[in-house]
Amino acid sequence: MKKILAIMPVSIGGRLTTSSIIDGFKLNDFEVKIFDELKDEDFSKFLKSDYSYIIGYDFSPVKLKIDYNLKIPCIAYFSDVIQSRTSGVGYKEYFKYLKNPDIYTFLWDRELSKEGDYIYFPHFVNCEIYKNFSIPKTDVAFMGRFDTDLRLNTFIELNEKLPNVTFKWYAIERHYLDALSRTNKKDIIKKAYSGFIDNETDMADAINDCKIAYNINAQGKTSLNYRTMQVLACERLIISDERGELDLFNNIIPVWSDTNDLAQKIKYYLNNFDEYNKIVKKAREIIVKNHNSSICVKKMLNIIETK
């Protein structure tokens, strides 16, 4: 059995994404050893085995490969803008190594991939974890930080426009406290806040609990964030901001343009179950076929082998 060394990063979003990548390798009969940047201090003890690849999120595997002069190929999956701090504090130092022939850089954004000559690869999820397995009790959820006024104000305005709709919001505690400090509508934030999620199983539970999630993509030019795949894999509806890569789902996903439009679409789909079910079932079919961990890791490996 082939072995890989997987690097679990510090960021919560990166940990969730990396978990789906790791699952894909396991489903393709790889033995996986995991170095956790949050929990493990001694990386050298992970170097006693022979690995086929070192894999990870953003610059995490690249940094360790270079720092320890590892002679194994590196697979780096980026869903952040590469030449920015969002990809890690060492992005300036390690960027040049992405051109090394044994470092394979996969990027989630179609347009940015073309500009940088990287391997375009949309997000994917483990469809055995992300699936429809419960009856939702909440109408609408937003998962992610309110790091912009648009995100914060959109959530508050939706709560005010839709008083009979139930809302939940998931984020790390410091982002909750930050949101409270930036608004005088603190009751809305306090009522909706439902804690933070740092693992795939709990995220799948939270998504299953809601009927609709809405999306505000934060990075990239055309791409869909990881949340899109998670929600659609669970046969829940996502209402997205306008993104070019909605064509991955044959443009069946509803798009919102402003808060009034988003509120109207939420009301519509909460009351039109036939239309709702038609979209989510078709989207789930596309996820299983094109964005499932086992299939996508196999595609990654095929791409590497032909380079």
N, C-alpha and C positions, 0 to 999 in steps of 0.2 A: 504493500500500500504506500502511495506517495504521501509525503508530509509537507505541510506548509507552516510557516511561522506567520501568524496574524498579529497585527498590532492594534490593540483597542485604544482609541484616542481619548483625550480628556473631554472634548465637547460632547454634549448630550446628543445633538443631532448626528454627529459623527459616529457615536457609539451605536445608535440605532441603525444607521446605514451600514456600518461595518458588520453588525450582527447578521444582516441579510446576505452580505457577501460571504461571511464565514459559513452560514447555513448552506449556501450554494456549493461551496467546496466540499462540505460534508456529504451533501446529497450526490456529489460526483465521486464519492469513495476516496476522499482525501482524509488523512489524519491531520488534525489541526492542533497546534500548540499556540496558546494565546499569551502574549505579553501585554499586560494592562498598564498603560501609562499612569493611571490613577492609583493603582495598588501595588505594582511590582517595582522594586528599586534596583535590583541587580539584573541587568539585561544579559550579562555574560553567561549566566547559568542556563540561558535558553539556547546557547550556541553549541551545545554538546551533541546535537543531532544533525543529521544531514537533511536539508530541506530542498524541495523542488523550487519553491518561491518564498519570498517574503512579501506579504500583502498588507494593505492598510489604506487609510483615509487621508487625503491631502498629502502633506509632506512627511507625515509620521514615519512611514516605512523607508522613504528616501533618505531621511536624516540618519536613521539607524544603519542602513546599508552603507552609506558613505563613512559615517563616523567609525564603524567597526570593520570597514574594508571587506564587506561580505561579498563572496564570489558567486552568489546566487542571484537569479533574475528577480527583479522587483516589479510588483504590480501596484500602482498607485491610482486610487479612484478619487477624483476630485468632484465635489459638488459645491465648491466655492470658487470665486474668481482667483485664478492661480497667482497672478502677480498682485496680491494684496494681502494684508495682515489677516484676513479671514481664513486664509489657507495655513496659517501658523506663523509664529513669531520669527521662524528661520527662513521665511520664503525668499528673502533677498539672497541669502547665502547659498541656498540649495537649488534655486531655480535653474542654474546652469546645468545641473546634472540630469535634468529631465531629457536632455538630448543624448544621453548615454545609450548605447545600443541594447543594453540589458535592463533598461528601465522603461516600462510600458505605462504610458500615461493615458488614462481613460477619463474623459470629461463629460459631464452631464448636459452641457449646453451645446446645441447644434451649431449656432453661429460662432460662438467662441472657439469651438473645436476647429472650425474652418480657418479662423484667423490665426490660431497658434499651431496648426498642423498636428493636433492631438487626435486620439481615437474617440470619436463620438459614441457615447453610451448612456442612454437615459437611465434613470433610477429603476430599481427592481426590488421586489419583496418576496419573502417566503410565503407562498400562498397556503401553506399548511397552518401558519400562524394567523395570517391576515385572511379571514374568511367570515362569512355570516354565520354566527352561532348563538345569537340572543335577540330578544325583542327590545328595541330602543325605548328608553324612558325619557330622554331629553330631545328637544326639538333641534337645537342648533348648537354646534361647538366650534370654538376656535382653538387650535393648538399652536402655540408659539408665543414668542415675546412681543409685547407692544413696544418695539424699539423705535417706532416712528409715530409721529402724530397721526398719520393716516390710519395706522392700525388701531391705535387707541381710540381715536374719535369715531372711527367706523363702528367699533364694537359698542360704544356708548350710544351712538345715534340709533343703531339697530334695536337696542334694548328699549329705547324711548319710543321708537316708531312701532314696535311690536310688543306691546305690554302683555299680551296673552300667550306669547311664545316663551318657552323655557330655554335658557342659555347656560352653557358651561364654558369655562376658559381654563386651559392647562398651561402652566409655565413654572419655571423655577422660582423659588421664593423671592430672590433678589429682584427679579423682573416684576413680580407682584408688588413689592414695596415701591419700586420705581414708578409703576403705573399709578399707584395711590398718590405719590408725591406730585404727579403731573396733572391731576384733575380734581375738580371740586365735586364730581359725581362719584364719590367714594363708595356709596351704598351699592351702586351697580356693580362695581368691581368686586367688592367684598361678597356680594350674593352669588356671583358667577364663579368666582375662583375655586378651583377644585384640585389644587395641588399640582405637582409636577411629575412627569413620567420619564424614567430613564431606561426602560427595557421594552422589548417587543411585545411580550405577553400583556403587560398592563396597557400598552398603547392600543393593542387590538381590542381589549376590553372597553377602553374609553370610546373608541370609534364605534364599536357595536352598540354602545349606549345611546348614540345620537342618530338622528334621522338625516341631518344635513350638516356638513362642514363647509365653511366658505374659505377661500384662499386669497392671500395677498403675497405673491411671490416676491422675495426680497432681492435675489441676485440673478445674474445672467441676463441674456437678451431675449431668448426664445423658450427657455427650458421650463419644465414643470418640476416643482420641488418634490421631495420624498413623500410629503404628506398626501399629495395627489394619488400616488400609487397605493399608499396604505389605505386610504378611504375607499377608493374604488375596488380594491381587492376584497374589502369587507362588504361589498354590495351596499354601500352607503353613498349618497349623492354628495358630490362636491360641486359647489358653484365657484367658478374660477374667475380671476381677473384675466384680461386678454393676454394670451401667450401663443406664439407661433406653433409650438409643439403640441397644441391641442389636436393637431391633425393626426397625432399618434392614435387618437380615439375617434378618428373620422369626424371630428368636430361635433360630436353628440353631447359634449359636456356643456351645460349652460354657462354663459359668461355674463358677468355684471360690469356695469360701467360707472355707476355712482351709488351712493347709499340708498337713494330712493329706489333705484332699479333693483338693487340687491334685496331690499325689503320686499318688494313686489314679487320677486322670483321665489323667495323663501315662502311667502304665503301661498303662492301658486302651487309649488311642489309639495307642500304640506297637505294640500287639499286635493291633489290630483295624483292618486296612488298608481293608476294605470300608467301614466306618463313617467312617473318616478321609477317604477319597477322596470319599465322598458329600457330606460337609460342605464340603470345600475346593473342589470343582468347582462346587457351587451358589453358594458365596460369591464365587468368581471371576466367575461370570455376573452377579451383582448388582453387583460392582465395575465391570465393563466397561460395564454399562448405566447405572449411577447415579453412579459416583464416579471417572470417567475424566476426565483433564485437559481433553481437547478438548471433551467434552460439557459439563463443569461451567463452563468459562470462557464458553462460549456462553450458558449459563443466566445467569451473572453479568451479561453484557452485555444480555441481554433484560430482566432485572430493572431495570437502570439506565435503559434506554431507556423503560420504562413508568412510571417514577417522575415 
